[in-house]
Amino acid sequence: MARRTLAAAIILTAGALALTGCIPLPPAVPAAPTAPVEPGDPVQPTESTEPGATAEPGTGGQVAGEEFTVDDGLGDVWTFSVVAVEADPPMEFAEPEPGTAFIGIVIDGEHLEGSLDFTGCFDILVVGSDGEQYDWADTIGTATAEDDIFYADTQSFTGARAAVQLPEGVTPAQLIFRSTYGHPDVPDTVIDVQ
């Protein structure tokens, strides 16, 4: 009888931890892209630290390199910039599914206040040239990029990659960084990719 009680307590505790976000669960890979979402008012950039930063020629696109500071209103403040968008980023493991390709969003970040890591504070979304929205969370359960942002330092990092899987022929048009806990009160950070 004691074993059943102990097993029930363990199952209930694990379920409670998973539901509160203490244990991250990998998302399932979607069968189709999510519907486009109209981003909120974009956060205005602060002083640029690397103006005109671009990806290597022939890769995913250019980004402006502005620095953004986002306060989620719950105690975490991050400053970050996207320094490049790469087509076919270097991967630790995984190949793109047939008919798809990976892009890599290269990010520098500094944690100014709080305790949550970058991926705990932000949802990273890509609006494709097809108008559809693709979520980084749909890729993390099946693939890991070199210098993957999921494993980035919790206080400061440079060159961390968020790999996102897009259909072949679709290029990134916009990047959206959405405050996980502050949305919808905290505006999305929207970055155009040229």
Number of C-alpha atoms within 10 A of each C-alpha: 5 7 8 9 10 11 11 12 12 12 12 12 12 14 12 13 13 13 12 10 10 10 12 11 10 12 13 12 15 11 6 9 16 11 10 14 11 9 15 16 11 15 16 16 17 11 11 13 14 14 13 14 17 21 18 13 9 8 16 24 20 20 23 19 23 20 20 19 19 24 17 21 13 9 11 19 19 22 18 22 24 26 26 26 28 24 21 17 21 17 17 12 11 10 14 18 13 8 9 14 20 25 25 25 28 22 20 20 23 18 20 16 13 15 14 16 19 26 18 15 21 22 18 21 22 27 25 21 13 13 15 18 22 26 21 19 19 19 22 21 13 16 18 21 23 17 18 22 25 17 14 19 15 18 16 16 17 18 18 23 28 27 32 26 24 25 18 13 11 16 19 27 19 18 23 22 20 24 24 15 16 18 15 12 11 19 19 24 22 21 22 14 20 13
